[in-house]
Amino acid sequence: MILGVIPARGGSKGIHRKNLREVCGHRLVEWAIIAALESKLLDRFVVSTEDDEIASVAKRAGAEVLLRPTHLASDDSILVELAQHFLKEIDADAIALLNPTSPIRVNNIIDQAVYRFMKTGVDSLATGYISKYYEWGTTHEVPRQKKEGFFIADGCVYIHKAEILKQGKWFGEKMEKMVVHHHYNFDIDQEEDLWAVEGVMMNLKKKGML
């Protein structure tokens, strides 16, 4: 079974109550739920939260809620520990993590990622992009097109075999780096990120993609 998990704690530093902030007509946690409901390849999905208001919003949006202990909802909690908590509560072969802070999930991107994960037989998959940026002074100046770059996970979709997470690892030896279109790469940390994401989502709506 592939279990989708939307981790949505109540606290946040950069933006107060971030997962409940509205962008383009829906709260961030609701956008993740909408995408999960559209998936054909997730066998089940839950919203993981310690927050009563988020739990209420999630249920109204059609999601199952899995309450998490408060010690797994702090600024210091890590996703591996949280994933281990999911797996104690719900038996699954793999977990697909869908961060609410990456709200743009169009064209069945979740199922695209799940299909790639199953087809390749890897331990872990992440969507992301190739960054051509380096710290100034660490490389010689060359045209951007000639820079090799490196992969950065964008938070849109992570998929891991359950056995890897149970071992306390965030990724296995066999990894799939799924490079996706730039509009999936936005991750909301600051207020300005919300402005940028709303602009992108408005344009996707105009094109009939959202």
C-alpha positions as CSV (number, residue, x, y, z in Angstrom):
1,M,0.0,0.0,0.0
2,I,1.2,3.5,-0.8
3,L,0.1,5.9,1.9
4,G,0.0,9.6,1.2
5,V,0.8,11.8,4.2
6,I,0.3,15.6,4.4
7,P,2.3,16.9,7.4
8,A,0.6,20.0,8.7
9,R,1.7,21.2,12.1
10,G,0.2,24.3,13.7
11,G,3.4,26.2,14.4
12,S,5.8,27.9,12.1
13,K,8.4,30.6,12.3
14,G,8.6,32.4,8.9
15,I,4.8,32.8,8.5
16,H,2.4,32.5,11.5
17,R,0.0,29.6,11.1
18,K,1.4,28.9,7.7
19,N,-0.5,25.8,6.8
20,L,-3.8,27.6,7.3
21,R,-2.8,30.6,5.1
22,E,-5.0,31.1,2.1
23,V,-3.7,31.3,-1.4
24,C,-5.8,31.5,-4.6
25,G,-9.0,30.6,-2.8
26,H,-7.8,27.7,-0.6
27,R,-5.7,27.2,2.5
28,L,-2.3,25.6,1.9
29,V,-3.3,22.4,3.6
30,E,-6.5,22.3,1.5
31,W,-4.5,22.5,-1.8
32,A,-2.5,19.4,-0.7
33,I,-5.8,17.6,0.1
34,I,-7.3,18.5,-3.3
35,A,-4.3,17.0,-5.0
36,A,-4.3,13.9,-2.9
37,L,-8.0,13.4,-3.6
38,E,-7.3,13.6,-7.3
39,S,-4.7,10.8,-7.2
40,K,-5.5,7.4,-8.5
41,L,-2.4,5.7,-7.2
42,L,-2.4,6.6,-3.6
43,D,-4.2,3.8,-1.7
44,R,-5.0,6.0,1.2
45,F,-3.9,9.4,2.5
46,V,-4.0,11.3,5.8
47,V,-3.3,14.7,7.2
48,S,-0.9,14.5,10.2
49,T,-1.3,17.3,12.7
50,E,-1.4,18.2,16.4
51,D,-3.6,21.2,15.8
52,D,-7.3,21.2,16.3
53,E,-8.1,23.9,13.8
54,I,-6.0,22.2,11.1
55,A,-7.7,18.9,11.9
56,S,-11.1,20.5,11.5
57,V,-10.2,22.1,8.2
58,A,-8.7,18.9,6.9
59,K,-11.8,16.9,7.7
60,R,-14.1,19.4,6.1
61,A,-12.0,19.2,3.0
62,G,-12.4,15.4,2.8
63,A,-9.3,14.1,4.5
64,E,-8.6,11.5,7.1
65,V,-6.7,13.0,10.1
66,L,-4.0,11.3,12.0
67,L,-3.2,13.1,15.2
68,R,0.5,13.3,16.1
69,P,2.1,13.8,19.5
70,T,3.1,17.3,20.3
71,H,6.8,16.4,20.6
72,L,6.7,15.6,16.9
73,A,5.2,19.0,16.0
74,S,8.1,21.2,17.3
75,D,10.6,23.2,15.2
76,D,13.2,20.6,16.0
77,S,11.1,17.5,14.9
78,I,12.3,15.8,11.8
79,L,10.3,14.1,9.1
80,V,11.9,10.7,9.6
81,E,10.7,10.5,13.2
82,L,7.3,11.7,12.0
83,A,7.2,9.0,9.3
84,Q,8.0,6.4,11.8
85,H,5.0,7.5,13.8
86,F,2.8,7.1,10.7
87,L,4.0,3.6,10.2
88,K,3.3,2.6,13.7
89,E,-0.3,3.7,13.2
90,I,-0.8,2.6,9.6
91,D,0.9,-0.3,7.8
92,A,2.2,0.7,4.4
93,D,4.8,-0.4,1.9
94,A,5.7,3.2,1.0
95,I,4.9,6.7,2.0
96,A,4.4,9.7,-0.3
97,L,4.9,12.9,1.6
98,L,3.1,16.0,0.3
99,N,4.1,19.2,2.0
100,P,1.4,21.8,2.1
101,T,4.1,24.5,1.6
102,S,4.5,23.3,-2.0
103,P,0.9,23.9,-3.1
104,I,1.2,23.6,-6.9
105,R,0.4,20.0,-7.9
106,V,-1.2,20.0,-11.3
107,N,-1.3,17.5,-14.2
108,N,-1.5,14.6,-11.7
109,I,2.1,15.2,-10.5
110,I,1.5,12.8,-7.5
111,D,0.6,9.9,-9.8
112,Q,3.4,10.8,-12.2
113,A,5.8,10.5,-9.2
114,V,4.2,7.3,-7.8
115,Y,4.3,5.7,-11.3
116,R,8.0,6.6,-11.7
117,F,8.7,5.2,-8.2
118,M,7.1,1.9,-8.9
119,K,8.5,1.6,-12.4
120,T,12.1,2.2,-11.3
121,G,11.9,0.1,-8.1
122,V,14.0,2.7,-6.2
123,D,14.1,3.1,-2.4
124,S,13.4,6.9,-2.5
125,L,12.2,9.4,-5.0
126,A,12.0,13.2,-4.9
127,T,10.7,15.8,-7.3
128,G,13.0,18.8,-7.8
129,Y,15.2,20.8,-10.2
130,I,18.8,21.3,-11.3
131,S,20.3,24.3,-9.6
132,K,23.0,26.1,-11.6
133,Y,23.8,28.5,-8.7
134,Y,27.0,28.3,-6.7
135,E,28.4,30.4,-3.9
136,W,30.3,33.3,-5.4
137,G,34.0,32.7,-5.4
138,T,33.8,29.0,-5.4
139,T,33.7,28.4,-9.2
140,H,35.1,30.0,-12.3
141,E,32.7,32.2,-14.2
142,V,31.3,30.2,-17.1
143,P,28.0,30.5,-19.0
144,R,25.0,29.1,-17.1
145,Q,24.3,26.6,-19.9
146,K,27.7,25.0,-19.3
147,K,27.4,24.6,-15.6
148,E,26.7,21.0,-14.6
149,G,24.5,21.9,-11.6
150,F,23.1,19.7,-8.9
151,F,19.7,18.4,-7.9
152,I,17.6,20.1,-5.2
153,A,14.4,18.5,-3.9
154,D,11.5,20.9,-4.0
155,G,9.2,19.4,-1.4
156,C,6.4,18.8,-3.9
157,V,6.5,15.0,-3.7
158,Y,8.8,12.7,-1.7
159,I,8.3,8.9,-1.8
160,H,10.1,6.4,0.4
161,K,9.9,2.7,1.0
162,A,8.6,2.1,4.5
163,E,11.6,-0.1,5.4
164,I,14.0,2.7,4.7
165,L,12.1,5.1,7.0
166,K,11.8,2.4,9.7
167,Q,15.6,2.3,9.8
168,G,15.7,6.0,10.5
169,K,17.0,6.9,7.1
170,W,15.6,9.8,5.0
171,F,16.6,8.1,1.7
172,G,17.8,4.7,0.5
173,E,20.8,3.7,-1.7
174,K,18.7,3.7,-4.8
175,M,17.4,7.2,-5.4
176,E,15.3,8.7,-8.3
177,K,15.8,12.4,-8.9
178,M,12.7,13.5,-10.7
179,V,13.2,16.8,-12.4
180,V,9.9,18.6,-12.9
181,H,8.6,21.9,-14.4
182,H,9.6,25.0,-12.5
183,H,6.1,25.8,-11.4
184,Y,6.2,22.8,-9.0
185,N,9.4,24.0,-7.4
186,F,8.0,26.8,-5.2
187,D,8.3,26.1,-1.4
188,I,6.7,28.7,0.9
189,D,8.8,29.8,3.8
190,Q,8.3,33.6,3.8
191,E,5.5,36.0,3.1
192,E,7.0,37.0,-0.2
193,D,6.9,33.3,-1.3
194,L,3.1,33.5,-0.9
195,W,2.9,36.4,-3.2
196,A,5.0,34.6,-5.8
197,V,3.0,31.4,-5.6
198,E,-0.3,33.2,-5.9
199,G,0.9,34.9,-9.1
200,V,2.0,31.5,-10.6
201,M,-1.3,29.9,-9.6
202,M,-3.3,32.7,-11.1
203,N,-1.5,32.2,-14.4
204,L,-2.1,28.5,-14.2
205,K,-5.8,29.1,-13.6
206,K,-5.9,31.4,-16.7
207,K,-4.4,28.6,-18.8
208,G,-6.9,26.1,-17.4
209,M,-4.2,24.1,-15.6
210,L,-5.5,24.6,-12.1
